Amino acid sequence: MRTLFTVTRTRGRSWDATQPMRSQKQWTEYAAFMDQLAADAFVILGGPIADSGDVLLIIDAPNEDEIRDTLSRDPWSQQGLLNIRQIQRWTVLLESKR
């Protein structure tokens, strides 16, 4: 059994609804930050949820405090483009061995 976290992030006050995700302020810095979190295996999976304005992350971290601390360094968190909506502990009972 493995325990991870699901993190739902939502658009913040600085999100420009007239622009697509890749045209938001500091896209390059945000993408580099998130790519590094994935390379470090902190973020296992991540991406936008349809057209909801939310992003789902699957995170491997020891606790919620580390998640909040790490994501507070995200350029889009600092600029008010993305906020944490919810963090939930997730116990993985079924996993493919591909």
trRosetta pair geometry for C-beta under 8 A, 3 or more apart (Angstrom, degrees):
i j d omega theta_ij theta_ji phi_ij phi_ji
1 91 6.2 -6 -177 -171 112 98
1 92 6.9 159 -163 73 60 64
1 93 6.5 -11 -119 -101 93 58
2 91 7.6 149 81 -158 43 51
2 92 4.4 -11 67 51 94 116
2 95 6.9 35 23 -40 128 150
3 89 6.3 -12 -170 -172 108 98
3 90 7.0 149 -158 79 57 48
3 91 5.4 -26 -101 -101 78 65
3 92 7.2 -164 -84 11 25 80
4 44 6.6 -47 -140 7 145 145
4 58 5.6 22 146 -179 143 88
4 59 6.3 152 -179 75 91 42
4 60 5.5 -54 -121 -87 93 64
4 89 8.0 150 87 -161 33 53
4 90 5.0 -26 73 68 79 103
4 92 6.2 41 8 -29 106 114
5 58 7.4 155 79 -159 49 46
5 59 4.6 -25 65 65 100 97
5 60 7.8 178 20 -79 82 20
5 61 6.1 -29 11 41 129 99
5 64 7.1 147 -119 -91 149 68
5 67 6.1 -83 89 -71 161 149
5 87 5.8 -6 -178 -169 124 89
5 88 6.6 153 -158 78 71 40
5 89 5.9 -46 -102 -104 75 42
5 90 6.1 144 -119 12 18 93
6 56 6.6 -26 -165 -162 95 95
6 57 7.3 146 -161 79 46 53
6 58 6.2 -24 -101 -102 64 65
6 59 7.8 161 -95 19 15 83
6 86 7.7 3 108 109 91 97
6 87 7.5 165 84 -152 52 42
6 88 4.9 -7 56 59 96 96
6 90 5.0 81 -21 -41 94 134
7 56 7.4 141 76 -160 53 46
7 57 4.3 -16 61 62 103 104
7 58 7.9 -176 20 -80 79 19
7 59 5.5 32 -8 -6 121 126
7 67 6.2 -170 -82 -174 138 136
7 71 7.5 -168 176 -61 155 152
7 84 6.5 -58 -168 -136 103 98
7 86 7.3 178 -149 91 42 55
7 87 5.2 -4 -107 -106 80 76
7 88 8.0 -174 -75 24 41 63
8 49 7.9 -15 -134 -13 97 142
8 54 5.5 -12 -170 -172 98 123
8 55 7.3 150 -158 75 49 49
8 56 5.9 -20 -101 -101 70 67
8 57 7.9 -168 -74 23 26 74
8 84 7.6 101 80 -165 53 58
8 85 4.4 -53 105 64 98 112
8 86 4.5 21 42 48 109 93
8 87 8.0 -148 25 -67 66 39
9 54 6.7 148 77 -160 44 67
9 55 4.5 -15 61 58 99 101
9 57 6.9 40 -8 -7 108 111
9 71 7.7 -159 -88 -161 130 142
9 82 4.6 26 163 179 125 112
9 83 6.5 163 -159 79 77 33
9 84 5.7 -49 -103 -101 77 44
9 85 6.2 163 -121 1 19 88
10 53 6.0 44 -155 123 78 95
10 54 5.1 -31 -95 -102 74 78
10 55 7.7 -165 -73 18 30 74
10 82 7.1 148 73 -152 27 67
10 83 5.7 -27 63 62 79 87
10 85 4.4 72 -12 -55 111 121
11 15 3.9 -31 -170 -15 108 167
11 17 7.8 82 163 -81 160 83
11 53 4.6 -69 -4 -178 117 106
11 54 7.9 -101 -13 -74 75 41
11 81 7.0 -52 -148 175 66 56
11 82 6.6 -52 -110 -100 34 58
11 83 7.8 10 107 19 15 86
12 15 5.7 131 58 -23 54 97
12 76 7.8 157 18 162 124 84
12 79 8.0 148 73 102 138 64
12 80 4.3 -148 130 171 137 62
12 81 5.3 120 43 137 109 4
12 82 5.7 -104 -13 -40 105 7
12 83 4.6 115 -82 -27 100 97
13 80 5.0 -36 54 164 89 125
14 25 7.2 -60 151 37 118 130
14 79 5.4 -116 87 144 161 83
14 80 3.9 104 -5 90 115 99
14 81 5.0 -67 82 -72 104 61
15 24 6.7 -40 -136 -122 66 129
15 53 7.8 101 138 -156 167 106
15 80 8.0 -120 -26 125 66 73
15 81 5.3 105 -76 -150 73 67
15 82 7.7 81 -70 -64 113 54
16 19 4.4 35 100 20 114 112
16 23 7.8 -82 77 107 124 93
16 24 6.2 170 34 -116 97 75
16 25 7.5 103 -7 -15 119 90
19 23 4.1 -125 -177 94 111 114
19 24 5.9 150 104 -74 125 57
20 23 5.1 79 58 14 73 106
20 24 7.9 -109 102 -31 40 79
21 24 6.1 -36 -164 -8 37 114
21 27 7.5 116 143 -119 62 114
21 48 6.7 -124 -67 -51 153 141
22 27 5.4 81 -161 -152 47 150
23 27 6.8 -20 -80 -45 7 145
24 27 5.5 123 63 -69 71 92
24 30 7.6 6 87 13 114 153
24 76 7.4 42 121 -114 137 113
24 81 5.8 102 169 -146 138 141
25 79 6.1 -147 95 173 122 158
25 81 6.8 -158 58 -70 93 134
26 29 4.5 -45 -173 44 93 115
26 30 5.5 99 123 -27 89 96
26 75 4.6 -132 154 141 142 133
26 76 6.6 -171 88 -72 118 67
26 79 6.0 166 22 -21 141 156
26 81 7.6 -155 56 -11 110 150
27 30 5.7 -61 -146 40 29 111
27 31 6.0 27 160 -19 68 109
28 31 5.9 -55 -145 37 26 110
28 32 6.4 25 156 -17 62 108
29 32 5.8 -55 -147 37 29 111
29 33 6.3 32 153 -21 64 107
29 75 4.3 55 116 -16 118 166
30 33 5.7 -57 -150 35 29 113
30 34 6.3 21 157 -12 66 109
30 74 6.7 47 -131 -178 79 90
30 75 5.0 -115 -72 63 70 108
30 76 4.7 46 -109 -33 127 108
30 81 7.6 -65 -86 75 146 146
31 34 6.0 -58 -144 42 29 106
31 35 6.1 34 155 -23 65 108
32 35 5.7 -52 -143 36 29 114
32 36 6.5 30 156 -20 62 104
33 36 5.9 -59 -157 33 28 110
33 37 6.7 27 149 -18 64 104
33 73 7.3 -170 -151 117 130 87
33 74 5.5 145 129 -127 149 65
33 75 6.0 178 -17 1 148 93
34 37 5.5 -49 -149 33 38 113
34 38 6.5 37 152 -17 66 102
34 43 6.6 -11 -164 21 76 164
34 46 6.8 -125 -169 90 120 153
34 74 7.4 45 -63 -128 81 110
35 38 5.7 -55 -152 37 33 111
35 39 6.3 35 150 -21 66 106
36 39 5.4 -50 -143 36 35 113
36 40 6.2 29 156 -14 66 108
37 40 5.8 -59 -146 43 29 108
37 42 4.5 -79 -167 67 81 115
37 43 4.3 60 125 -2 108 110
37 70 7.1 108 -114 164 120 126
38 41 7.5 34 -178 -79 35 30
38 42 7.5 -86 -68 53 23 72
38 43 4.8 -51 -78 75 66 103
38 44 7.9 139 -130 -94 73 10
38 46 7.3 -119 -78 21 110 119
41 44 6.9 31 -163 -87 66 70
41 60 6.0 -25 147 54 84 135
42 59 6.2 -7 159 -150 68 88
42 60 6.4 -138 -143 60 30 77
42 61 6.5 40 -154 -70 84 93
42 70 6.5 -150 178 -174 149 162
43 46 5.0 -21 -179 -27 126 130
43 57 5.5 -70 -132 -159 103 110
43 58 7.2 101 -166 70 61 55
43 59 5.8 -37 -102 -100 54 75
44 58 4.4 -60 64 102 106 102
44 59 6.7 -173 5 -94 88 18
44 60 5.6 88 -46 -23 110 102
45 56 7.8 -5 112 114 96 93
45 57 7.2 166 89 -155 56 43
45 58 4.3 33 45 30 92 116
46 55 6.7 25 -175 170 92 104
46 56 6.8 -166 -137 96 53 53
46 57 4.3 3 -105 -109 104 74
46 58 6.9 -143 -62 23 65 65
47 55 6.7 -137 131 -149 17 82
47 56 6.8 -10 62 56 56 80
48 52 7.6 175 176 48 85 82
48 54 7.2 131 -154 87 64 43
48 55 5.3 -51 -95 -98 53 74
48 56 7.9 100 -154 14 11 74
49 52 4.7 -17 94 34 99 128
49 54 4.7 -10 37 81 119 95
49 55 6.8 -175 -6 -104 83 20
49 56 5.3 79 -57 -19 108 106
54 85 6.7 -44 -126 7 111 151
55 82 6.7 -19 22 -137 132 132
58 90 7.5 -68 -136 54 90 151
59 67 5.7 96 118 -111 160 113
61 64 7.9 116 100 -79 126 21
61 66 4.6 -168 -177 90 121 120
61 67 5.0 168 57 -61 164 84
61 70 7.3 -137 -105 6 141 142
62 66 5.7 77 49 2 84 148
63 66 5.4 103 61 6 71 98
63 67 7.5 -130 107 -3 44 90
64 67 5.4 -54 -154 34 40 115
64 68 6.3 37 153 -17 72 104
64 87 5.2 122 -131 119 104 147
65 68 5.8 -55 -148 38 32 109
65 69 6.1 31 155 -19 66 109
66 69 5.6 -54 -143 39 31 112
66 70 6.0 30 159 -18 66 109
67 70 6.0 -59 -146 39 26 107
67 71 6.1 12 163 -7 64 113
67 87 5.8 141 94 -128 152 141
68 71 6.2 -63 -140 45 25 102
68 72 6.2 36 157 -33 62 106
68 84 6.9 -69 -109 -16 79 165
68 87 7.6 -82 -57 -38 88 157
69 72 5.8 -53 -152 23 26 116
69 73 7.6 22 152 -16 57 100
70 73 6.3 -62 -170 28 36 108
70 74 7.9 53 136 -37 63 91
71 74 5.1 -18 -164 -8 56 122
71 77 5.6 125 152 -59 77 152
71 84 6.4 97 106 -63 152 115
72 77 5.6 -132 -131 124 31 148
72 78 7.6 83 173 -66 56 79
73 77 7.4 48 50 54 19 130
73 78 7.6 4 -157 -44 23 115
74 77 4.1 87 67 1 97 106
74 78 6.9 -173 88 -7 52 84
74 82 7.0 -44 116 65 138 120
75 78 5.6 -57 -147 39 34 112
75 79 6.1 21 158 -9 68 112
76 79 5.8 -58 -137 46 33 104
76 81 3.9 -78 -160 66 89 117
76 82 4.4 43 130 14 118 104
77 80 7.9 39 178 -66 28 26
77 81 7.6 -75 -54 50 21 75
77 82 5.9 -54 -75 75 60 85
77 83 7.3 108 -128 -98 75 42
77 84 8.0 16 -117 -29 116 85
80 83 7.6 3 -151 -58 55 96
84 87 6.4 -6 -178 -41 125 98
92 95 5.5 47 156 -57 123 112
